[in-house]
Amino acid sequence: MNKQTPARPSPQELLLRILRIAASTVAIVELLRNNWIGGALATMAWLLFTQVERLQNSSDQDADNGSG
């Protein structure tokens, strides 16, 4: 039973994760304060960061599989 240590995420992945968490937190706080425009903008930023992360992961998987 060999346990493999998980690969450390790159600084780009860490930054993207931090931005995603910050955007979702800001969105929730702004919506709770009834600041609809700020909450909507933060939600859109969170969606953008989520899509970028998803595209990055899919392109990484394609590169690992040799198609890309």
Residue pairs with C-beta under 8 A, 6 or more apart in sequence:
9 17
13 53
13 56
16 49
16 52
16 53
16 56
17 53
19 45
19 49
20 46
20 49
20 50
20 53
23 42
23 43
23 45
23 46
23 49
24 42
24 46
26 38
26 42
27 39
27 42
27 43
27 45
27 46
28 39
30 38
30 39
30 42
31 39
31 43
59 68
62 68
